């Protein structure tokens, strides 16, 4: 049987002939593993070990994990010039390279609501039967579908027998909501669907709808919802105002799938311009906002029938316009890049001198990322609803950012010093990443009253520990950049203690 020393030797052997001095990894059963490798100076370096290192990390996990321990295993392998290897490990860190700690699990960033959410009007469970007029209309639409499908393909679809009112009421009681009348009528009419009745996907069985709704948190999650998500901003579905701009909703009920990673749901909690029972889409092919598909189940059936008839009067929902744009700026002005754009996400790369005041025409802009610029004036217009701003520039002029009303996430990386005092007027600022910046007054970060998430590098965290208090109400923190496992463990222990956790 291989012992721990043998596994460490195997990991070191897999790195032989490379410049890798430090390997840090994370493994959790059923969640897989991640690896990060560094040279002796702590710089990221690449080593092609294939799946061998992940398998060795899995074996280390199996050897070290006590019964009942479900936290991730974090491992560090350090190699010296003589070929000696030292293995350290801990179950006390949730992540490594970077290390990310959640101190307040109840905190949610803007537009990321927790469950339970308030019940919208009209969703209470009742014993009222399905509206007979709606039932008649839906049965007529399904009969037309069968006729058109048979005419087009020569085959007759078999949707099975519909459900009883008792079946539907039992499903609603289990979920704690009443389904839209046209969806109730559809389940009264059919029980299975392999033919795409909804257009956005095949209708799920009634039992599957209940199981999907009750799995984990009630409702539907659209995308990653953790505090350190790569894309934390929630974008606006098109047309604006029909779908609530949230990352998840207790009152989105998954009812269909294309069996390819995309889903559709009935929305019982619409935006101010929407209608309860409208259909939205999300999944593998939806990287920005959710897709608005149809104003109701009945409308979706009409759309499907129009396609089967090759009817040009199909009432399909509008296709969502381009939401994201990336541009190599060079010597151009920002205004010259924006011609014809109306996006929610904008990447401006390799620009010279950029003035964010020129973003004023973008009325739906939510996320701006500026990469490798020479100089940036952060005069973000208050009427542009940007929520997340990332600036990587040699020089950043921050004071013009002023009191921008919607900016809640800010990431700064610069070779010239920046000052916390320039951020004091941002009323919504909740997430701040300064790990790539030279900060002249880091101790003043506690003066930002609404700050809930802070990301710094190891040297900055040490400075903050020595010179200033932590921000009150800190909900999460990240140690970015390289840190040895022992240093990371000490940082996490200090932070938990300073935040009142042990």
C-alpha positions in Angstrom: 0.0 0.0 0.0 1.4 3.4 -1.0 2.0 5.7 2.0 1.8 9.5 2.1 5.6 9.9 1.6 5.3 7.7 -1.5 2.5 9.8 -2.9 4.4 13.0 -2.2 7.4 11.5 -4.1 5.1 10.6 -7.0 3.9 14.2 -7.1 7.5 15.5 -7.0 8.5 13.0 -9.8 5.7 14.3 -12.0 7.2 17.8 -11.7 10.8 16.6 -12.4 12.5 18.6 -15.2 10.2 21.6 -14.7 10.7 25.0 -13.0 7.9 24.3 -10.6 8.9 24.8 -7.0 5.4 25.0 -5.3 2.3 23.1 -6.2 -1.0 23.9 -4.5 -4.1 21.9 -5.0 -7.6 21.4 -3.7 -9.7 18.2 -3.8 -13.1 17.4 -2.6 -14.9 14.1 -3.3 -17.6 14.4 -6.0 -16.4 17.9 -6.7 -13.1 17.1 -8.3 -9.8 18.9 -7.9 -7.9 22.1 -9.0 -4.1 22.6 -9.2 -1.9 25.7 -9.2 1.9 25.7 -9.9 4.5 28.3 -9.1 8.3 28.8 -9.6 10.7 29.6 -6.7 9.8 33.3 -6.9 6.1 32.6 -6.5 5.3 33.4 -10.1 2.6 31.2 -11.9 4.3 28.6 -14.0 2.9 25.8 -16.2 3.6 22.1 -15.9 1.9 19.6 -18.2 1.2 16.7 -15.9 -2.0 15.6 -17.6 -4.4 13.8 -15.3 -1.6 12.1 -13.3 -1.4 14.9 -10.7 -5.1 15.0 -10.2 -5.1 11.3 -9.6 -2.3 11.6 -7.1 -4.2 14.4 -5.3 -7.2 12.2 -5.2 -5.2 9.4 -3.6 -3.7 11.9 -1.0 -7.3 12.9 -0.2 -8.4 9.3 0.3 -5.4 8.7 2.6 -5.9 11.9 4.7 -9.6 12.4 4.9 -11.2 11.4 8.3 -14.6 9.8 8.4 -17.3 12.4 8.3 -15.0 15.2 7.0 -16.7 16.9 4.0 -14.6 20.0 3.7 -12.1 20.4 0.8 -8.6 19.2 1.3 -6.0 21.8 0.5 -2.5 20.5 -0.2 0.9 22.2 -0.9 3.9 20.3 -2.3 7.2 22.3 -2.0 10.3 21.1 -4.0 13.9 22.4 -3.4 16.9 22.3 -5.7 18.1 19.1 -4.3 14.9 17.3 -5.3 13.6 17.0 -1.8 9.8 17.5 -1.4 7.7 18.5 1.6 3.9 18.0 1.7 1.6 20.2 3.8 -2.2 20.0 4.0 -5.2 21.4 5.8 -9.0 21.1 5.9 -9.4 24.6 7.3 -9.2 26.5 4.0 -12.0 26.4 1.5 -9.9 27.3 -1.5 -6.2 28.0 -2.4 -4.5 30.3 -4.9 -6.5 32.4 -4.2 -7.8 31.8 -0.7 -11.4 32.9 -0.4 -13.3 33.1 3.0 -17.0 33.7 3.5 -17.5 35.2 6.9 -21.2 36.0 6.6 -23.0 33.2 4.6 -26.2 35.3 4.6 -24.8 38.1 2.6 -25.9 38.4 -1.0 -24.6 40.9 -3.6 -27.1 43.1 -5.4 -29.7 41.3 -7.6 -28.8 37.9 -6.0 -31.8 37.3 -3.8 -31.8 34.6 -1.1 -34.7 32.2 -0.5 -37.4 32.6 0.7 -38.5 35.4 -1.5 -41.9 37.2 -1.1 -44.8 35.5 -2.8 -46.1 37.5 -5.8 -49.8 38.0 -6.3 -51.9 35.1 -7.6 -49.5 32.2 -6.7 -51.3 30.8 -3.6 -52.5 27.2 -3.8 -56.3 26.9 -4.2 -58.7 24.1 -4.9 -60.1 26.0 -7.8 -60.2 23.8 -11.0 -58.6 24.8 -14.2 -60.4 27.6 -16.1 -62.7 25.6 -18.5 -62.3 28.2 -21.3 -58.5 28.0 -21.1 -58.7 24.2 -21.0 -60.8 24.2 -24.2 -58.4 26.6 -25.9 -55.3 24.6 -25.0 -56.8 21.3 -26.0 -57.6 22.9 -29.3 -54.0 24.0 -29.8 -52.6 20.6 -28.9 -55.0 19.0 -31.4 -53.8 21.5 -34.1 -50.2 20.6 -33.2 -51.0 16.9 -33.7 -52.6 17.6 -37.0 -49.8 19.8 -38.3 -47.0 17.5 -37.0 -48.7 14.5 -38.7 -49.0 16.4 -42.0 -45.4 17.5 -41.9 -43.7 14.2 -40.8 -46.2 11.4 -41.5 -46.0 10.4 -37.8 -48.6 11.0 -35.1 -47.2 12.3 -31.8 -48.2 10.5 -28.7 -48.5 12.8 -25.7 -50.1 10.3 -23.3 -53.2 10.9 -21.3 -53.5 14.1 -19.4 -53.5 14.5 -15.7 -56.5 14.8 -13.4 -57.2 18.0 -11.4 -56.2 16.0 -8.3 -52.8 15.2 -9.8 -52.1 18.8 -10.6 -53.4 20.1 -7.2 -51.1 17.6 -5.4 -48.1 18.8 -7.5 -49.0 22.4 -6.6 -49.4 21.7 -3.0 -46.0 20.0 -2.9 -44.4 23.1 -4.5 -46.5 25.6 -2.6 -47.7 27.5 -5.6 -50.4 27.5 -8.3 -49.3 27.0 -11.8 -50.6 29.3 -14.6 -54.0 28.4 -16.0 -52.6 27.5 -19.5 -49.9 25.3 -18.1 -52.5 23.6 -15.9 -54.6 23.1 -19.0 -51.6 21.7 -20.9 -50.9 19.1 -18.1 -54.7 18.3 -18.1 -54.2 17.5 -21.8 -50.8 15.7 -22.0 -48.5 13.9 -19.7 -45.4 13.4 -21.9 -43.7 15.4 -24.7 -40.9 14.4 -27.0 -41.9 16.8 -29.7 -41.2 20.3 -28.4 -44.6 21.6 -27.6 -43.2 24.7 -26.0 -40.8 25.5 -28.8 -38.1 26.4 -26.3 -37.9 22.7 -25.3 -39.9 19.6 -24.6 -42.4 19.8 -21.7 -41.1 18.1 -18.6 -43.3 15.5 -16.9 -45.4 16.9 -14.0 -43.4 14.7 -11.5 -40.1 16.2 -12.9 -41.4 19.7 -12.5 -42.0 19.1 -8.9 -38.7 17.3 -8.3 -36.7 20.0 -10.1 -38.4 22.8 -8.2 -37.8 21.2 -4.8 -34.2 20.1 -5.5 -32.0 22.3 -3.2 -33.3 25.8 -2.9 -36.9 26.2 -4.3 -37.1 27.8 -7.7 -34.5 28.2 -10.4 -30.9 29.5 -10.4 -29.8 31.1 -13.6 -26.0 31.1 -13.0 -23.2 31.1 -10.5 -24.3 32.8 -7.3 -21.3 32.8 -5.0 -19.6 36.0 -3.7 -16.6 35.6 -6.0 -18.4 34.7 -9.2 -16.4 35.6 -12.4 -19.5 37.4 -13.7 -21.2 38.8 -10.7 -23.5 41.4 -12.5 -27.0 40.3 -13.5 -27.9 41.6 -16.9 -31.2 42.8 -18.2 -33.3 40.5 -20.4 -34.7 41.9 -23.6 -37.2 43.6 -24.0 -36.2 45.5 -20.9 -38.5 45.4 -17.9 -40.3 42.1 -18.6 -38.1 39.8 -16.6 -36.8 40.7 -13.1 -33.1 41.3 -13.1 -32.1 38.7 -10.6 -29.7 35.7 -10.6 -32.3 33.3 -9.2 -36.0 33.3 -8.3 -38.1 31.2 -6.0 -40.9 31.8 -8.5 -39.2 30.6 -11.7 -40.5 27.1 -12.3 -38.6 24.9 -14.7 -41.0 23.2 -17.1 -39.0 22.4 -20.3 -35.6 21.3 -21.7 -34.0 20.8 -25.1 -31.9 18.0 -23.5 -28.8 19.9 -24.5 -28.2 22.0 -21.4 -30.9 24.6 -22.1 -34.1 25.0 -20.1 -37.2 27.0 -20.0 -39.3 28.1 -17.0 -42.6 29.8 -16.3 -42.0 33.1 -14.5 -44.5 33.8 -11.8 -42.7 36.9 -10.6 -42.3 39.1 -13.7 -40.7 42.5 -14.1 -42.9 45.6 -14.2 -43.6 45.2 -18.0 -44.0 41.4 -17.9 -46.8 39.0 -17.3 -47.1 36.2 -14.8 -46.8 32.9 -16.6 -44.4 34.2 -19.2 -41.7 31.8 -20.4 -38.0 32.5 -20.0 -34.9 30.5 -21.2 -31.5 29.9 -19.6 -28.7 27.4 -19.7 -25.7 26.4 -21.7 -26.3 28.8 -24.6 -27.2 31.8 -22.4 -24.1 33.5 -21.2 -25.5 36.9 -20.6 -29.1 37.6 -19.5 -31.9 35.1 -19.4 -33.9 34.9 -22.7 -37.4 36.1 -22.8 -39.3 33.5 -25.0 -43.0 34.1 -24.9 -45.7 35.9 -22.9 -47.4 32.6 -21.9 -47.6 28.9 -22.5 -50.5 29.5 -24.9 -48.4 32.0 -26.8 -45.6 29.5 -27.0 -48.0 26.9 -28.5 -49.2 29.5 -31.0 -45.6 30.1 -32.0 -44.8 26.4 -32.5 -47.9 26.0 -34.6 -46.9 29.0 -36.7 -43.5 27.3 -37.4 -45.2 24.1 -38.3 -47.4 25.9 -40.7 -44.5 28.0 -42.0 -46.5 31.0 -41.1 -44.5 34.3 -41.4 -46.8 35.9 -38.9 -45.2 33.9 -36.1 -45.4 35.8 -32.8 -42.0 34.8 -31.6 -40.4 37.0 -28.9 -37.7 39.4 -30.1 -34.2 38.1 -30.3 -32.0 39.6 -27.6 -29.6 42.1 -29.1 -25.8 41.9 -28.6 -25.2 42.4 -24.9 -21.4 42.2 -24.8 -18.6 43.8 -26.9 -14.8 43.6 -26.7 -12.5 46.0 -28.6 -8.8 46.7 -29.1 -8.7 50.4 -28.5 -5.2 51.6 -29.2 -4.9 55.3 -29.8 -8.6 55.8 -30.4 -11.0 57.7 -28.0 -13.6 55.7 -26.2 -16.3 57.6 -28.1 -14.9 56.3 -31.4 -15.3 52.7 -30.2 -18.9 53.1 -29.2 -20.4 53.8 -32.6 -23.5 51.6 -33.1 -23.2 49.9 -29.7 -25.9 49.6 -27.0 -24.4 46.8 -24.8 -24.5 45.9 -21.1 -21.0 44.5 -20.9 -17.9 46.3 -22.4 -14.2 45.3 -22.6 -11.8 48.0 -23.7 -8.3 46.5 -24.3 -4.9 47.9 -24.8 -6.0 51.5 -25.0 -3.8 54.6 -24.6 -5.7 57.5 -22.9 -9.3 56.6 -22.0 -11.9 58.9 -20.5 -15.0 57.0 -19.1 -17.1 60.2 -19.5 -17.5 59.1 -23.1 -19.5 56.1 -22.0 -22.6 58.3 -21.6 -24.5 57.0 -24.6 -24.7 53.4 -23.2 -27.9 53.6 -21.2 -27.9 49.9 -20.2 -24.2 49.4 -19.5 -23.7 47.4 -16.4 -20.1 46.0 -16.5 -16.9 47.7 -17.8 -13.5 46.0 -17.9 -10.5 48.1 -19.0 -7.4 46.0 -19.6 -3.8 47.1 -20.1 -4.5 50.8 -20.6 -1.9 53.6 -20.3 -4.1 56.1 -18.5 -7.7 56.1 -17.5 -9.9 59.0 -16.2 -12.7 57.3 -14.2 -15.3 60.0 -14.9 -18.1 57.4 -15.1 -21.3 59.3 -15.9 -23.9 59.0 -13.1 -26.6 58.3 -15.6 -24.9 55.1 -16.9 -26.0 52.3 -14.6 -22.6 50.6 -14.3 -22.4 48.2 -11.3 -19.0 46.6 -11.9 -15.9 48.4 -13.0 -12.5 46.8 -13.5 -9.5 49.0 -14.5 -6.0 47.8 -15.2 -3.9 50.8 -16.2 -0.5 52.3 -15.6 -2.3 55.4 -14.2 -5.8 55.8 -12.9 -7.4 59.1 -12.1 -10.0 58.1 -9.5 -11.5 61.3 -8.1 -13.7 61.9 -11.1 -15.5 58.7 -10.2 -17.2 60.8 -7.6 -20.4 59.5 -6.0 -21.5 57.2 -8.8 -24.8 55.8 -7.6 -24.9 52.2 -8.8 -21.3 51.1 -8.7 -21.1 48.3 -6.2 -18.0 46.3 -7.5 -14.6 47.8 -8.2 -11.3 46.2 -9.2 -8.2 48.3 -9.6 -4.7 47.4 -10.8 -2.2 50.1 -11.4 1.6 50.8 -11.1 0.9 54.3 -9.8 -0.4 54.8 -6.3 -4.2 55.1 -5.7 -6.0 56.4 -2.7 -8.9 54.9 -0.7 -10.1 58.4 0.0 -11.1 58.8 -3.6 -13.7 56.0 -3.1 -15.3 57.3 0.0 -18.1 59.0 -2.0 -19.4 55.8 -3.7 -22.7 55.0 -1.9 -23.2 51.5 -3.3 -19.6 50.2 -3.1 -19.7 46.7 -1.6 -17.0 44.7 -3.3 -13.4 46.0 -3.7 -10.4 44.3 -5.2 -7.1 46.2 -4.7 -4.8 43.2 -4.9 -3.1 44.4 -8.1 -2.8 48.1 -7.0 -0.3 50.2 -5.0 -2.5 51.8 -2.3 -1.2 54.8 -0.5 -3.7 54.8 2.4 -4.8 51.2 2.8 -5.6 51.7 6.4 -8.5 53.9 5.4 -10.4 51.0 3.8 -12.3 50.8 7.1 -13.8 54.2 6.2 -15.9 52.6 3.4 -19.1 51.9 5.4 -20.9 49.7 2.9 -17.9 47.5 2.0 -18.7 43.8 2.4 -16.1 42.0 0.3 -12.4 42.8 0.2 -9.7 41.3 -1.9 -6.0 42.1 -1.2 -2.6 40.4 -1.7 -0.5 39.0 1.2 1.6 42.2 1.7 -1.6 44.3 1.8 -3.3 42.1 4.3 -0.2 42.3 6.5 -0.2 46.1 6.3 -3.9 46.2 7.2 -3.3 43.9 10.1 -0.6 46.2 11.4 -2.0 49.6 10.7 -5.7 49.6 10.5 -9.0 47.9 11.5 -11.0 45.7 9.2 -14.1 47.2 7.6 -17.1 46.7 9.9 -19.5 44.1 8.6 -17.0 42.4 6.3 -18.9 39.4 4.7 -16.1 37.8 2.7 -12.4 38.3 1.9 -9.9 37.0 -0.6 -6.1 36.5 -0.3 -5.1 36.9 -4.0 -1.7 36.2 -5.5 0.9 33.8 -4.2 1.1 32.8 -0.6 2.6 29.7 1.0 0.0 27.4 2.7 1.3 28.2 6.1 0.9 31.9 5.4 -2.5 31.4 4.1 -3.6 29.3 7.1 -2.3 32.1 9.5 -4.1 34.8 7.5 -7.4 32.8 7.6 -7.0 32.2 11.3 -6.4 35.9 12.0 -9.2 37.0 9.8 -11.8 34.7 11.3 -10.7 35.8 14.8 -10.9 39.5 13.8 -14.3 39.0 12.4 -15.5 37.2 15.5 -15.4 33.6 14.0 -13.4 30.7 15.3 
